[in-house]
């Protein structure tokens, strides 16, 4: 039974879905675009219509991911109309891909000048992911303990 709970409440896919559910609704339509890129290079964004330029220039996304994978973390990448900042999104146990944020109207110089603030923000993004994973672990342990006590399941 514990393996069933573990498979249901762990893994990058579930953690990524929870992360998207919690964070993607927090920005205004005119604000930054939050994006997650999984290990297969699949992109999910909170405002996909605002990043259509990534479809027009398909080399941008893999280039950003390569920079992050090569250790440039956080990565700052200038694009027409703004800037993208990205980081690895991982916990102690799970690699969730990369978190990217498109900042319309920003130049790379502006991002670099405010890097302390962006690093703080990206650190909080990592913390949210870690807290979601810890919550899942606690939930899984609780369900596992309940399943070992049949009386608790019937009450």
C-alpha positions in Angstrom: 0.0 0.0 0.0 2.9 2.3 0.8 4.3 1.9 -2.7 0.9 2.9 -4.1 0.9 6.1 -2.0 4.5 6.8 -2.9 3.7 6.5 -6.6 0.6 8.7 -6.3 2.2 11.4 -4.1 5.8 11.7 -5.4 7.6 12.4 -8.6 8.3 15.4 -10.8 5.0 15.3 -12.7 2.9 15.7 -9.6 5.2 18.2 -8.0 5.2 20.2 -11.3 1.4 20.2 -11.5 1.1 21.4 -7.9 3.7 24.1 -8.5 1.8 25.3 -11.5 -1.5 25.2 -9.7 -0.1 27.4 -6.9 2.1 29.9 -8.8 0.6 30.4 -12.2 -2.4 32.2 -11.1 -0.4 34.8 -9.0 0.6 37.1 -11.8 -1.4 39.7 -13.6 -1.9 39.4 -17.4 0.5 42.4 -17.9 3.1 41.1 -15.5 5.8 38.5 -15.9 5.1 35.2 -17.7 6.0 32.2 -15.6 7.2 29.1 -17.4 8.2 25.6 -16.6 10.3 23.5 -19.0 10.5 19.8 -18.2 13.4 17.5 -19.0 11.9 16.7 -22.4 11.9 20.4 -23.3 8.1 20.7 -23.1 7.0 24.2 -22.1 4.1 25.2 -19.9 3.3 28.9 -19.2 0.7 30.9 -17.3 0.2 33.3 -20.3 1.2 31.3 -23.4 0.0 33.9 -25.9 2.5 36.4 -24.6 5.5 34.2 -25.4 4.6 33.4 -29.0 8.0 34.6 -30.0 9.4 31.3 -28.5 7.5 29.4 -31.3 8.8 31.7 -33.9 12.4 31.3 -32.7 12.6 27.6 -31.6 16.3 27.8 -30.8 15.8 30.2 -27.8 14.3 27.7 -25.3 16.9 25.0 -25.8 19.7 27.6 -25.6 18.3 28.9 -22.3 18.0 25.4 -20.9 21.6 24.5 -22.0 22.9 27.6 -20.3 21.2 26.6 -17.0 22.4 23.0 -17.4 26.0 24.3 -18.0 25.9 26.1 -14.6 24.8 29.6 -15.6 22.2 29.6 -12.9 20.4 32.0 -12.8 20.5 32.5 -16.5 19.7 35.8 -18.1 18.7 35.8 -21.7 17.8 38.9 -23.7 15.0 38.5 -26.3 13.1 41.0 -28.4 10.8 42.9 -26.2 12.2 41.8 -22.9 14.4 39.4 -21.0 14.1 35.8 -19.7 15.6 34.8 -16.4 15.8 31.1 -15.5 16.9 28.6 -12.9 17.0 24.9 -12.2 13.9 23.8 -10.3 14.8 20.9 -8.0 14.4 19.6 -4.5 16.6 17.2 -2.6 14.8 14.3 -4.2 13.1 15.5 -7.4 14.3 17.4 -10.5 11.4 19.3 -11.9 13.1 20.9 -14.9 13.7 24.6 -15.2 11.7 27.6 -14.1 11.8 30.6 -16.4 10.3 34.0 -16.1 9.8 36.3 -19.1 10.0 40.0 -18.1 8.5 42.1 -20.8 10.1 45.5 -21.3 13.2 44.6 -19.3 16.7 44.7 -20.7 19.5 42.3 -19.5 21.3 45.3 -17.9 18.2 46.0 -15.8 18.0 42.4 -14.7 21.7 42.3 -13.9 21.4 45.5 -11.9 18.6 44.0 -9.8 20.1 40.5 -9.7 20.0 40.4 -5.9 16.2 40.9 -6.0 15.8 38.2 -8.7 18.0 35.7 -6.9 15.8 36.3 -3.8 12.7 35.7 -5.9 14.1 32.5 -7.5 15.1 31.3 -4.0 11.5 31.7 -2.9 10.4 29.8 -6.0 12.7 26.9 -5.0 11.4 27.1 -1.4 7.8 26.7 -2.6 8.8 23.6 -4.6 10.6 22.2 -1.5 7.6 22.8 0.7 5.2 21.2 -1.7 7.4 18.1 -1.7 7.7 18.0 2.1 3.9 18.3 2.3 3.5 15.4 -0.1 5.9 13.3 2.0 4.0 14.0 5.2 0.7 13.3 3.4 2.1 10.0 2.1 3.3 9.0 5.6 0.0 9.8 7.1 -1.9 7.8 4.5 0.5 4.9 5.0 0.1 5.0 8.8 -3.7 5.0 8.3 -3.6 2.1 6.0 -1.7 0.0 8.6 -4.6 0.6 11.1 -7.8 -0.8 9.6 -9.9 0.7 12.4 -8.7 4.2 11.5 -9.9 3.8 7.9 -13.4 2.8 9.0 -13.9 5.7 11.4 
